[in-house]
């Protein structure tokens, strides 16, 4: 293909990759509808992303397939694909935290992680007041998305809700310093006033950061009545 044409395709290819980042693993048909592109155009961009190692094709979950025929493949970002969206200066940030650990001690890193996670408790009341129709988990999704986490909420039968972060701007650093993840989880528990559980994190190699938020007694009562 003409290199100039490939270069012109790059912005659209980035849109395809970003749509997968924000919305999670997606079929070609879902991407085409979401981005207002033809299915053929999406497949062409996916072929390039597959070639680059930025995405991988996966079989969909059995529960997600209905009807006859083979279920459509879903496309998910690989670690290499996520690298294109990661914040700059990861190495510098990790080096700075190592320096803190060596010169001051691990408590300094914990204090830094808690300060960084303060945005959760600072912004939660403001967003909740601005969006009274949203559940606490949905408010958290807005708070995290505003900070670059591409968060969404998934309802879980009986158990409650699941906060899903498709992207983590500090995942590379958090891999070495899990205090960043721990501080976020503790802040979520505090703003919700209930225990929450991190089920998976991008920092530890999972595709999505997921936090289980149990149904409150009040919500359980609403569901059963």
TADAMO-V344156 format. One record per pair of residues at least 4 apart in sequence whose ideal C-beta (glycine too) atoms are under 6 Angstrom apart, sorted by sequence separation. I is the first residue (numbers start at 0). J is the second residue. D is the distance in Angstrom with one decimal. If there is no record, write none. Layout:
I:J:D + I:J:D
This chain:
0:4:5.8 + 8:12:5.6 + 13:17:6.0 + 18:22:5.8 + 25:29:4.5 + 30:34:5.9 + 36:40:4.6 + 59:63:4.8 + 76:80:3.7 + 88:92:5.8 + 98:102:5.9 + 99:103:5.3 + 103:107:3.8 + 117:121:5.7 + 118:122:5.5 + 122:126:5.7 + 133:137:3.8 + 155:159:5.8 + 169:173:5.2 + 172:176:5.9 + 177:181:5.9 + 201:205:6.0 + 214:218:4.8 + 0:5:5.5 + 25:30:5.1 + 31:36:5.1 + 36:41:5.3 + 48:53:4.4 + 49:54:5.8 + 59:64:5.8 + 76:81:5.3 + 100:105:5.6 + 133:138:5.1 + 143:148:3.9 + 200:205:5.8 + 214:219:5.1 + 19:25:5.5 + 48:54:4.3 + 64:70:3.8 + 144:150:4.9 + 154:160:5.7 + 155:161:5.5 + 173:179:4.3 + 188:194:5.9 + 199:205:3.7 + 31:38:4.7 + 143:150:3.8 + 173:180:5.3 + 188:195:5.1 + 201:208:5.3 + 99:107:4.5 + 100:108:5.6 + 152:160:5.5 + 153:161:4.5 + 187:195:5.2 + 200:208:4.9 + 99:108:5.5 + 31:41:4.5 + 140:150:4.2 + 153:163:5.7 + 169:179:5.6 + 199:209:4.7 + 27:38:5.9 + 30:41:4.8 + 59:70:4.9 + 127:138:4.7 + 140:151:5.5 + 198:209:4.5 + 18:30:5.8 + 96:108:5.5 + 126:138:5.0 + 140:152:5.1 + 151:163:5.2 + 184:197:5.0 + 197:210:5.3 + 198:211:5.6 + 27:41:4.9 + 59:73:5.1 + 150:164:4.7 + 15:30:6.0 + 18:33:5.6 + 27:42:5.4 + 126:141:5.0 + 137:152:5.2 + 195:210:5.4 + 196:211:4.7 + 18:34:5.9 + 56:72:4.5 + 57:73:5.3 + 126:142:5.4 + 136:152:4.7 + 148:164:4.4 + 149:165:4.2 + 149:166:4.1 + 195:212:5.3 + 56:74:5.8 + 57:75:5.7 + 148:166:5.8 + 123:142:5.8 + 14:34:5.8 + 54:74:4.8 + 55:75:5.8 + 122:142:4.7 + 180:200:5.4 + 143:164:5.9 + 147:168:4.4 + 54:76:5.8 + 55:77:5.3 + 180:202:6.0 + 139:162:5.6 + 136:160:4.1 + 52:77:6.0 + 53:79:5.8 + 54:80:5.6 + 136:162:5.6 + 52:79:4.9 + 53:80:3.6 + 118:146:5.9 + 174:202:4.6 + 15:44:4.6 + 45:74:5.7 + 173:202:3.8 + 170:201:4.3 + 12:44:4.7 + 170:202:4.7 + 167:201:4.6 + 167:208:5.7 + 165:207:5.7 + 163:207:5.2 + 164:208:3.8 + 26:71:4.4 + 163:209:5.5 + 26:73:5.4 + 161:209:5.5 + 162:210:4.4 + 24:73:4.2 + 161:211:5.7 + 24:75:4.0 + 160:212:4.8 + 159:212:5.2 + 159:213:4.4 + 159:214:3.9 + 20:76:5.8 + 135:191:5.5 + 19:76:5.4 + 20:84:5.9 + 112:178:4.1 + 116:182:4.0 + 120:186:5.6 + 112:179:4.8 + 116:183:4.8 + 119:186:4.0 + 123:190:4.5 + 108:176:5.9 + 109:178:5.1 + 113:182:4.8 + 108:178:5.3 + 112:182:3.8 + 116:186:4.5 + 120:190:5.5 + 136:212:5.0 + 93:172:5.0 + 92:172:5.0 + 96:176:5.3 + 86:168:4.5 + 89:171:4.3 + 93:175:5.7 + 89:172:5.7 + 21:149:4.6 + 20:149:6.0 + 23:165:5.5 + 21:165:5.8 + 20:165:5.7 + 20:166:5.4
